[in-house]
Amino acid sequence: MLRCVIIDDEPLAREVLEGYLKRFDAGQSVRHFGNAQDALVYLENEAADVLFLDIEMPGLNGIDFLRILENPPVTVFTTAYRDYAFEGFELGVIDFLLKPIVYSRFLQTMEKIGDFLSLKEQHAAIEQNTTEEKLGPVFVKSGVQRIKLDFDDVTHIQGLKDYAIIHTGSGRIVIKGSIKAMQEIFPPTHFLRVHKSFIVSLAKVRRIERNRIVINGHQIPVGRNFKSEVEKRFS
């Protein structure tokens, strides 16, 4: 059962989303709030799995609210405006639902949430077994396929909007999910984010040239905000 929180100053918008969630699965737990301040008090004491968050609200807006949360749930922006893609990307929002929200588009979002939470659970299981030298495989969803992925085969991951391209020794796998979401899946003991759009396998790095890393002929940029961590890990 997913614990869902809806924050929107429009009563009708809250009703629509709550109806969709109950129609999707009667077992969902749903709490809704008309302003971000009340929701902030609630989330300080209660856990949530998914947050449906409006942006343009009086008082505390959705973007500032999300920045306040120390460990935000999986978040979906629900908005009538198309101009917040950059902020959403920076904050790791998993999807945007443009108002008026139609049920078919809502179902796509729920599928994306399900895929992400499934991968996150696998990642948690991996973290509990960090004493093993070799990481076990996980299954990732690419289109309609579930592909067995061995972490030892991965060279690097590239983020592209709300998709990730996983590069392996034998090819590429494209899956839904932001680069921030990939950080939740690929264990930090073996992988390092080196740019806002790239994560590399530490074991596969062969050469570092100024502001780029070379892996199997791929030249991967090192972002300014990540340079000190890269230097620390490879010093």
Backbone bond lengths (Angstrom), bond angles and torsions (degrees), N, CA, C in turn:
res aa  C-N    CA-C-N  psi(-1)  N-CA   C-N-CA  omega(-1)  CA-C   N-CA-C  phi
1 M - - - 1.452 - - 1.525 109.44 -
2 L 1.319 116.96 125.06 1.452 121.39 177.46 1.524 110.90 -84.48
3 R 1.316 115.38 134.61 1.463 120.96 175.33 1.535 107.02 -92.80
4 C 1.319 116.28 109.41 1.461 121.80 -173.05 1.522 111.08 -110.42
5 V 1.336 115.29 140.88 1.459 121.86 176.28 1.523 108.46 -124.17
6 I 1.322 116.24 131.39 1.467 122.74 177.41 1.524 108.04 -113.21
7 I 1.333 115.90 129.16 1.463 120.64 176.57 1.524 107.90 -125.11
8 D 1.317 116.14 114.66 1.465 120.98 -178.09 1.525 108.33 -161.23
9 D 1.328 117.08 134.75 1.461 119.45 -179.04 1.524 112.73 -80.60
10 E 1.343 117.59 -5.17 1.456 121.48 178.86 1.536 109.54 -98.47
11 P 1.322 119.00 115.01 1.474 121.15 -178.45 1.528 113.11 -56.74
12 L 1.319 117.62 -40.42 1.459 120.25 -178.82 1.523 111.30 -64.39
13 A 1.328 116.86 -39.89 1.464 120.41 178.63 1.527 110.74 -62.95
14 R 1.320 117.38 -39.98 1.468 120.80 177.50 1.528 110.87 -64.37
15 E 1.333 115.92 -42.52 1.464 120.23 -179.76 1.529 111.85 -63.12
16 V 1.329 116.17 -41.22 1.465 120.39 -179.76 1.520 110.56 -62.43
17 L 1.321 116.89 -48.42 1.468 120.07 -178.45 1.530 111.60 -66.13
18 E 1.324 116.67 -40.95 1.462 119.29 178.19 1.528 110.77 -62.85
19 G 1.331 116.48 -39.94 1.461 120.20 176.97 1.515 112.09 -63.99
20 Y 1.340 116.96 -41.27 1.467 121.03 177.94 1.526 110.82 -62.61
21 L 1.337 117.00 -43.16 1.457 120.64 -178.45 1.523 111.02 -64.66
22 K 1.316 117.86 -40.72 1.467 120.75 179.17 1.526 111.03 -71.00
23 R 1.327 115.61 -33.97 1.467 119.59 176.92 1.525 110.77 -70.16
24 F 1.322 116.60 -35.47 1.464 121.31 179.04 1.519 110.83 -66.22
25 D 1.321 116.54 -43.70 1.460 121.17 -179.91 1.526 107.90 -161.18
26 A 1.304 116.17 117.55 1.467 120.53 -176.93 1.523 112.24 -64.13
27 G 1.330 117.11 -14.02 1.461 120.61 -178.28 1.511 114.44 -86.17
28 Q 1.343 118.59 -1.91 1.459 120.15 -179.23 1.531 110.71 -67.47
29 S 1.324 115.14 142.21 1.465 120.85 172.41 1.523 107.55 -97.64
30 V 1.325 117.48 123.89 1.464 121.53 -173.06 1.526 110.14 -126.22
31 R 1.324 116.50 126.92 1.461 122.38 169.98 1.530 106.97 -122.55
32 H 1.330 117.33 140.45 1.467 118.44 179.50 1.519 110.63 -133.30
33 F 1.341 114.15 150.45 1.457 121.80 -175.68 1.525 109.40 -136.55
34 G 1.329 115.69 145.40 1.453 121.25 179.92 1.508 113.76 -88.86
35 N 1.343 117.05 -6.24 1.461 119.96 176.75 1.521 109.55 -151.56
36 A 1.337 115.39 158.86 1.457 120.82 -174.81 1.524 112.44 -73.59
37 Q 1.334 117.18 -28.89 1.459 119.61 -178.42 1.525 111.83 -62.59
38 D 1.344 117.03 -45.61 1.466 120.37 179.26 1.535 110.68 -65.45
39 A 1.321 116.06 -38.66 1.467 119.64 179.14 1.519 111.31 -65.36
40 L 1.319 117.01 -35.69 1.465 121.20 179.48 1.522 110.81 -62.53
41 V 1.319 116.57 -42.53 1.470 120.79 177.14 1.528 110.24 -61.82
42 Y 1.327 116.07 -43.28 1.468 120.44 -179.75 1.534 111.15 -62.36
43 L 1.341 117.03 -46.79 1.464 120.97 -175.32 1.527 112.87 -72.97
44 E 1.316 117.50 -14.42 1.462 119.60 174.13 1.520 111.42 -71.54
45 N 1.335 116.20 -20.35 1.468 120.60 -176.58 1.519 114.01 -119.08
46 E 1.331 117.53 -16.71 1.458 121.45 -176.28 1.533 110.24 -126.16
47 A 1.327 115.95 148.48 1.469 121.10 178.24 1.524 110.28 -90.43
48 A 1.322 115.74 152.08 1.472 122.12 175.69 1.519 108.44 -140.00
49 D 1.325 115.37 148.31 1.468 120.75 177.42 1.524 111.72 -92.92
50 V 1.343 116.35 -38.91 1.464 121.72 -174.15 1.521 109.52 -134.96
51 L 1.331 114.84 137.47 1.460 121.03 179.01 1.524 109.39 -122.42
52 F 1.336 116.18 121.98 1.462 122.01 173.20 1.529 106.40 -101.22
53 L 1.329 116.19 112.74 1.459 121.12 -165.17 1.528 112.18 -123.82
54 D 1.321 115.74 119.38 1.462 120.87 171.50 1.532 108.43 -72.97
55 I 1.328 116.86 156.51 1.463 120.15 -178.30 1.527 111.42 -102.15
56 E 1.324 116.06 -56.56 1.464 120.61 -177.07 1.526 109.55 -81.28
57 M 1.351 115.15 98.06 1.462 121.16 178.20 1.528 108.63 -136.27
58 P 1.327 117.98 148.21 1.459 119.91 177.07 1.522 111.01 -66.07
59 G 1.336 115.94 151.07 1.452 119.70 -177.73 1.514 110.40 77.41
60 L 1.306 116.32 -118.56 1.462 121.99 -179.86 1.524 109.37 -84.61
61 N 1.350 117.47 116.91 1.472 119.21 -179.65 1.525 110.62 -82.22
62 G 1.337 115.45 170.23 1.451 120.55 -173.86 1.519 114.49 -63.36
63 I 1.326 117.77 -37.99 1.466 120.92 -178.55 1.524 110.54 -66.97
64 D 1.337 116.66 -47.49 1.469 119.30 179.10 1.525 111.22 -65.39
65 F 1.325 116.41 -36.23 1.468 120.52 177.13 1.525 110.60 -60.32
66 L 1.329 117.05 -45.60 1.462 121.03 -177.82 1.522 111.01 -65.69
67 R 1.313 116.99 -34.86 1.465 120.31 178.31 1.532 112.00 -67.28
68 I 1.324 116.83 -26.95 1.461 120.84 -179.81 1.528 111.33 -72.86
69 L 1.340 116.74 -35.64 1.466 120.64 -174.77 1.524 110.93 -64.57
70 E 1.321 116.03 129.08 1.467 119.92 -179.17 1.520 111.71 -73.22
71 N 1.327 116.38 -43.61 1.474 121.51 178.01 1.520 108.54 -130.84
72 P 1.336 117.29 79.16 1.466 119.52 -175.53 1.523 112.49 -67.13
73 P 1.326 117.35 149.67 1.463 120.47 173.47 1.534 110.00 -68.84
74 V 1.315 116.51 175.43 1.464 120.34 170.07 1.528 106.85 -58.08
75 T 1.332 116.58 125.18 1.463 120.30 -169.36 1.524 112.36 -117.85
76 V 1.334 115.08 136.79 1.459 123.35 174.41 1.524 107.58 -120.29
77 F 1.330 117.36 124.70 1.456 119.98 173.68 1.526 109.49 -78.45
78 T 1.317 117.02 132.41 1.466 122.32 174.24 1.523 106.98 -117.36
79 T 1.309 117.10 111.86 1.459 119.90 -170.56 1.521 111.67 -151.16
80 A 1.315 114.97 156.82 1.468 120.56 174.88 1.521 111.16 -92.72
81 Y 1.328 116.64 1.37 1.467 120.70 -174.92 1.532 110.39 -115.51
82 R 1.315 115.63 142.86 1.460 121.63 -178.42 1.527 113.18 -96.27
83 D 1.318 118.37 3.76 1.462 121.05 -167.78 1.525 114.53 -96.34
84 Y 1.324 118.26 17.37 1.456 119.40 -175.90 1.529 112.77 -114.90
85 A 1.319 117.46 21.23 1.465 120.51 -176.88 1.525 111.11 -62.35
86 F 1.332 117.02 -42.58 1.468 119.55 -177.32 1.526 110.82 -64.06
87 E 1.339 117.28 -46.65 1.458 120.37 179.49 1.521 110.99 -61.23
88 G 1.339 116.13 -40.56 1.454 119.65 178.52 1.510 112.41 -62.72
89 F 1.326 116.60 -41.21 1.462 121.68 178.96 1.526 110.13 -62.35
90 E 1.332 116.11 -45.44 1.458 120.76 -178.55 1.529 111.79 -64.51
91 L 1.326 117.58 -32.49 1.457 121.83 -176.94 1.527 112.97 -92.10
92 G 1.335 117.38 -1.09 1.460 120.59 177.23 1.512 114.61 76.00
93 V 1.343 116.99 25.04 1.469 120.37 177.71 1.526 109.36 -64.60
94 I 1.322 116.61 135.74 1.459 119.52 -173.42 1.525 113.11 -79.75
95 D 1.362 117.72 -25.87 1.465 119.24 -177.66 1.527 109.75 -164.67
96 F 1.344 114.90 164.04 1.454 123.02 174.03 1.523 108.51 -118.93
97 L 1.321 116.82 134.41 1.456 121.39 171.55 1.523 107.21 -115.95
98 L 1.320 116.17 114.67 1.458 120.86 -179.37 1.524 110.18 -85.60
99 K 1.327 116.03 132.08 1.462 121.66 177.81 1.527 110.11 -78.22
100 P 1.317 117.60 146.15 1.471 127.57 -5.00 1.523 110.86 -71.43
101 I 1.306 116.69 134.81 1.465 122.12 -174.29 1.525 109.67 -83.41
102 V 1.324 115.53 126.52 1.464 120.45 177.55 1.527 109.26 -97.44
103 Y 1.311 116.41 151.45 1.464 121.03 -172.89 1.522 112.48 -63.56
104 S 1.327 117.62 -38.43 1.470 120.05 -179.31 1.526 111.18 -61.84
105 R 1.333 116.86 -38.44 1.477 120.17 178.52 1.531 109.83 -72.11
106 F 1.307 117.27 -36.59 1.466 121.62 176.11 1.529 110.63 -59.46
107 L 1.334 117.29 -40.50 1.468 120.85 179.39 1.520 111.57 -62.73
108 Q 1.330 118.08 -36.80 1.463 121.14 176.68 1.527 110.77 -62.22
109 T 1.323 115.81 -40.67 1.460 120.37 178.11 1.525 111.20 -64.04
110 M 1.323 117.26 -43.19 1.460 120.63 180.00 1.529 111.54 -64.77
111 E 1.317 116.73 -34.78 1.464 120.24 176.04 1.528 110.08 -64.63
112 K 1.325 116.10 -43.19 1.461 120.81 178.88 1.534 110.64 -62.88
113 I 1.331 116.43 -41.53 1.465 120.85 178.19 1.528 110.37 -62.91
114 G 1.334 116.10 -44.39 1.456 120.07 179.57 1.512 112.51 -60.90
115 D 1.331 116.82 -43.25 1.465 121.24 178.54 1.525 110.74 -61.43
116 F 1.334 115.61 -44.95 1.456 119.69 -177.79 1.529 111.55 -64.95
117 L 1.327 117.36 -45.60 1.461 120.36 -178.64 1.527 111.42 -65.60
118 S 1.327 116.17 -33.84 1.464 119.96 176.94 1.525 110.86 -64.33
119 L 1.330 116.36 -44.28 1.461 120.20 178.15 1.528 111.07 -66.36
120 K 1.321 116.25 -36.03 1.465 120.10 179.58 1.525 110.68 -64.88
121 E 1.332 117.21 -37.87 1.457 120.72 177.12 1.527 110.93 -64.00
122 Q 1.333 115.87 -40.60 1.456 119.57 177.88 1.525 110.25 -64.10
123 H 1.331 115.86 -38.73 1.460 119.93 178.66 1.526 110.60 -63.27
124 A 1.331 117.55 -41.23 1.465 121.42 179.39 1.527 110.51 -62.25
125 A 1.336 116.15 -39.23 1.465 120.18 178.52 1.520 110.82 -64.95
126 I 1.338 115.77 -36.13 1.466 120.36 178.34 1.521 110.14 -66.42
127 E 1.341 116.74 -42.72 1.455 121.23 -178.11 1.529 111.45 -63.22
128 Q 1.333 117.56 -29.58 1.459 121.08 178.77 1.522 111.93 -73.69
129 N 1.317 116.53 -10.92 1.459 120.88 -175.39 1.527 110.47 -122.64
130 T 1.325 116.61 40.92 1.464 120.47 -174.49 1.518 113.16 -73.66
131 T 1.335 118.17 -8.18 1.454 119.46 179.57 1.516 112.18 -74.33
132 E 1.335 117.78 -18.41 1.461 120.82 178.51 1.526 109.92 -73.94
133 E 1.321 117.13 137.29 1.464 120.85 179.22 1.517 111.26 -70.13
134 K 1.321 116.44 -36.52 1.462 120.37 -177.48 1.521 109.24 -105.22
135 L 1.325 116.50 127.42 1.461 120.52 179.64 1.526 109.96 -77.47
136 G 1.323 115.39 140.46 1.449 119.96 178.32 1.515 111.85 -75.86
137 P 1.332 117.72 163.64 1.467 121.41 -178.97 1.524 112.39 -77.87
138 V 1.331 115.86 160.33 1.455 122.77 171.28 1.528 107.11 -128.99
139 F 1.321 115.95 165.77 1.456 120.69 175.26 1.523 108.39 -107.97
140 V 1.323 116.55 127.09 1.458 121.69 178.13 1.521 108.47 -114.42
141 K 1.336 115.54 148.88 1.454 120.83 -178.06 1.513 109.87 -96.21
142 S 1.314 116.36 122.70 1.460 122.81 176.48 1.529 107.50 -125.29
143 G 1.349 116.13 106.31 1.463 119.19 -173.81 1.516 109.65 66.51
144 V 1.330 116.46 -124.63 1.462 120.52 178.92 1.525 111.65 -96.81
145 Q 1.338 117.38 1.67 1.454 121.45 -176.45 1.524 111.42 -101.15
146 R 1.323 115.67 150.25 1.461 121.30 167.85 1.532 106.86 -111.53
147 I 1.321 114.98 120.41 1.458 120.96 -171.78 1.523 109.41 -111.45
148 K 1.323 115.77 131.51 1.459 121.05 176.92 1.526 109.03 -72.82
149 L 1.333 115.54 125.15 1.457 120.87 -175.98 1.520 109.48 -122.15
150 D 1.322 116.12 122.35 1.460 121.83 175.19 1.520 108.12 -95.19
151 F 1.305 117.86 123.76 1.458 121.34 -178.15 1.530 112.16 -56.99
152 D 1.329 116.50 -32.46 1.462 119.41 -178.34 1.524 112.24 -67.49
153 D 1.343 117.16 -17.81 1.467 120.26 179.69 1.525 112.59 -86.70
154 V 1.330 117.48 -15.07 1.461 121.34 -174.34 1.519 110.60 -79.76
155 T 1.330 116.10 131.12 1.467 120.69 176.69 1.523 110.92 -96.73
156 H 1.344 117.32 -44.75 1.459 121.11 178.31 1.524 109.76 -163.74
157 I 1.324 115.12 166.21 1.461 122.27 179.60 1.514 108.41 -127.15
158 Q 1.320 115.62 134.83 1.465 121.11 179.18 1.516 109.64 -116.78
159 G 1.336 117.25 129.63 1.447 121.99 176.88 1.517 111.07 -90.32
160 L 1.321 116.28 137.30 1.458 122.24 179.42 1.521 107.73 -140.43
161 K 1.352 115.72 95.04 1.460 122.11 -174.91 1.524 108.89 55.85
162 D 1.328 118.67 -119.94 1.461 119.58 -177.60 1.530 111.98 -100.76
163 Y 1.330 116.10 24.36 1.465 121.45 175.15 1.521 109.63 -124.14
164 A 1.317 115.90 159.94 1.456 121.51 175.17 1.525 108.52 -130.20
165 I 1.331 115.88 137.53 1.457 122.18 175.91 1.520 107.35 -105.67
166 I 1.325 116.07 114.33 1.464 121.68 179.67 1.533 107.67 -94.06
167 H 1.312 116.62 116.15 1.466 121.95 -179.99 1.526 109.06 -93.45
168 T 1.320 115.82 128.72 1.461 121.46 177.41 1.524 109.15 -124.53
169 G 1.312 116.15 175.39 1.458 119.54 179.05 1.510 113.39 -65.29
170 S 1.342 117.08 -21.00 1.464 120.03 -177.13 1.532 113.99 -109.49
171 G 1.340 118.00 -0.55 1.462 118.17 179.40 1.516 111.88 156.23
172 R 1.335 115.83 -157.63 1.459 121.50 -177.20 1.528 110.21 -125.99
173 I 1.312 115.36 148.02 1.458 122.37 175.29 1.526 107.46 -126.45
174 V 1.318 116.67 127.74 1.460 121.39 179.62 1.524 108.46 -105.47
175 I 1.334 116.27 125.49 1.458 120.22 179.06 1.525 108.91 -132.86
176 K 1.340 116.29 161.65 1.451 121.19 175.29 1.525 109.29 -76.97
177 G 1.336 115.86 140.79 1.460 120.01 177.27 1.509 111.76 139.76
178 S 1.321 117.36 139.99 1.454 122.56 179.60 1.523 110.57 -75.17
179 I 1.331 116.12 167.37 1.465 120.36 178.57 1.526 109.99 -64.36
180 K 1.332 116.87 -31.89 1.467 119.74 176.96 1.522 110.46 -66.80
181 A 1.331 116.34 -37.64 1.457 119.92 176.85 1.522 110.83 -64.15
182 M 1.344 116.96 -35.22 1.463 120.55 178.87 1.524 111.44 -64.95
183 Q 1.329 116.98 -31.29 1.456 119.89 177.10 1.522 111.86 -63.07
184 E 1.335 116.14 -27.68 1.462 120.23 178.13 1.523 111.69 -75.04
185 I 1.325 117.01 -20.50 1.463 121.94 -173.98 1.520 111.91 -97.27
186 F 1.339 116.68 -42.52 1.458 121.05 -175.38 1.526 109.41 -91.96
187 P 1.343 117.81 118.33 1.466 121.95 -170.98 1.529 112.92 -61.05
188 P 1.336 118.18 133.24 1.466 121.65 -177.12 1.519 114.11 -66.93
189 T 1.342 116.99 -13.12 1.466 119.43 175.14 1.518 111.74 -70.17
190 H 1.334 116.57 -20.70 1.464 121.09 -175.81 1.521 113.60 -122.48
191 F 1.335 117.29 -15.17 1.467 120.97 -176.16 1.533 109.60 -130.69
192 L 1.338 114.86 150.24 1.467 120.35 -177.42 1.526 109.90 -138.34
193 R 1.322 115.75 130.81 1.462 119.49 174.07 1.518 108.54 -78.90
194 V 1.340 116.97 125.22 1.464 121.33 -174.85 1.524 112.28 -116.65
195 H 1.321 116.30 -4.10 1.466 121.79 -176.30 1.521 106.67 -161.46
196 K 1.321 118.53 160.28 1.460 119.81 179.84 1.524 111.86 -61.22
197 S 1.340 117.16 -17.76 1.468 120.34 -178.01 1.525 113.72 -120.28
198 F 1.339 119.05 7.02 1.469 119.73 -175.13 1.527 112.56 -139.85
199 I 1.336 114.43 139.99 1.461 123.95 169.31 1.527 106.93 -124.56
200 V 1.339 117.12 138.78 1.465 119.52 -179.31 1.522 110.58 -120.13
201 S 1.331 115.10 153.42 1.454 121.26 171.13 1.525 107.75 -80.55
202 L 1.314 117.85 122.99 1.464 121.17 -178.12 1.527 111.58 -60.00
203 A 1.323 115.65 -35.19 1.457 119.28 -177.28 1.527 113.26 -72.42
204 K 1.344 116.68 -19.96 1.467 119.89 -175.26 1.532 113.19 -95.73
205 V 1.328 117.74 -6.77 1.471 120.37 179.95 1.517 109.17 -71.07
206 R 1.316 115.33 125.26 1.463 121.00 -179.47 1.522 112.76 -110.07
207 R 1.317 116.81 -25.26 1.467 119.21 -175.71 1.522 109.98 -156.79
208 I 1.340 115.68 142.16 1.457 121.24 174.43 1.524 107.57 -122.15
209 E 1.316 116.09 124.81 1.456 122.06 -178.28 1.523 109.32 -122.41
210 R 1.310 117.10 102.75 1.453 121.84 179.74 1.526 110.78 52.36
211 N 1.332 117.05 -106.68 1.457 120.80 -175.73 1.525 112.93 -106.06
212 R 1.299 116.56 33.59 1.464 119.27 177.16 1.522 110.21 -150.97
213 I 1.319 114.52 154.75 1.456 123.62 177.75 1.520 107.87 -115.07
214 V 1.313 116.58 137.95 1.468 120.87 -179.65 1.520 109.37 -110.26
215 I 1.339 115.24 123.47 1.467 122.55 177.02 1.518 107.92 -133.15
216 N 1.313 117.07 116.56 1.475 121.88 177.11 1.533 112.43 49.42
217 G 1.308 116.50 41.00 1.462 120.26 179.02 1.514 114.57 86.34
218 H 1.326 117.94 -12.85 1.475 121.24 177.26 1.527 109.36 -81.91
219 Q 1.305 116.33 130.72 1.455 121.91 177.02 1.532 108.53 -100.27
220 I 1.317 115.73 112.38 1.461 121.96 -173.21 1.522 109.09 -109.12
221 P 1.328 118.17 122.65 1.466 120.13 -177.51 1.531 111.81 -70.18
222 V 1.324 115.22 148.07 1.458 121.79 173.06 1.527 107.49 -104.62
223 G 1.314 117.11 117.97 1.455 121.41 -178.35 1.519 112.30 -71.80
224 R 1.303 116.37 151.34 1.460 121.60 -178.29 1.524 111.74 -58.24
225 N 1.329 117.08 -39.85 1.468 120.73 -178.37 1.524 113.41 -74.42
226 F 1.336 117.01 -10.51 1.462 121.00 -177.19 1.530 111.94 -111.02
227 K 1.322 117.01 -4.45 1.470 121.35 -171.43 1.521 112.21 -62.85
228 S 1.332 117.92 -42.56 1.467 119.35 -177.48 1.512 111.58 -64.39
229 E 1.340 118.34 -37.69 1.458 121.23 178.29 1.520 110.94 -68.68
230 V 1.324 117.34 -38.33 1.467 121.23 176.58 1.528 109.87 -61.46
231 E 1.325 116.54 -46.25 1.468 120.13 -179.42 1.531 110.91 -63.14
232 K 1.327 116.39 -36.28 1.456 120.32 179.57 1.523 110.87 -67.07
233 R 1.330 116.88 -43.41 1.467 119.66 -176.11 1.518 112.67 -73.62
234 F 1.338 117.78 -24.43 1.462 120.39 -177.51 1.531 113.21 -110.90
235 S 1.319 115.97 12.99 1.478 118.73 -179.16 1.535 110.74 -78.63
